[in-house]
Amino acid sequence: MSIENKRRETLFTREDIQKRTEELGKELSDFYKDKNLLVVSLLKGSFIFTADLVRELSIPVRIEFMTTSSYGHGEESTGSVKVVQDLNVDLSEYDVLIVDDIIDSAITMTGVIEHLKKKNPKSVKSCALLDKPERRRVAYDGDFIGFTIPDMFIVGYGLNYGDYYRNIPYVFAFVD
């Protein structure tokens, strides 16, 4: 049976995500209240979460985008991070918050942090909607996390399977 024909089990509803995003927005607004915040959204997966999150911020924010690749079209990380589209911003005046859909192996997040630190920002922190610590291949704890989940392949709300399902407004898993 192909994965597309499996049953969907909803893990986080649209309402669950909205509530947690509002909470994160308040937490981030407090944390960055006296700082010059630059949000870096990692495309493609985080675009929906980033859009919802930045609308919950009560402070001025600049938003930029990076495109990275470590998954290709499968369910497993390739083990390396490729920066497909980099920032063209002088980061020395900014506190940078990297926003991603999920921290899984942590290869992407740690690779992007290492890459951006070379550009001399005031600080670099991370925010992810989902955290899957059981899958770590490198040691890393995210700074701001929406939900922690077990080791399962999830889809929706920006997370894809192949090139599809990013538009689903909730997070789900395919189950037998």
Steps between C-alpha positions, in 0.01 A plus 500: 500500500641840407535757775239725337234230546564462873273648765590841644535545874488865606768588756440876524186673378493844344376629838782328693756658270339844518494497881863388529611752235333780697685386814833489314433845356458645850808318629712619208368856525604511865839340434586732207325818625817712513679335209523545125334177388556334165289190440652259249240261363641175360318424179302322397369322807473789743323758285155437647621487861717808450211700354273411791775551759615845388140624503497414872807715575427834664847640422663626179651218298685459171431177313736328256503158338758229444455187299680191620481139400571184695204273423451494124171323436521229764427446867864487613758777524791470258736591786629826357361851461518686174432875505302550180409867561704701749436830677635821349471697824766640732413307816730695735214725615249221561398238748409214267217254559501204262148364451445149369212257483676216685824413675552134423859380455609862581740487205321782319465724805857458622631546146304823453603631842866432422460667159330811641739541794777557244309816401546646853145558624448625857339163583346197329212298642251254357125455500326194361139396496595138563788327673579132457791440744501120454633552147804713589815424306680797653459640851268799498218643712276756332447836669126549438290192424132465416446130562722199571401187310609136490690344211239488225474640149264797506348718231295819465524865606807551282646153542502306177503152361670528162375834372154476654291546818663830612160671463317278751413730797580241770779250576432131442667163462418228250403183691407145402 
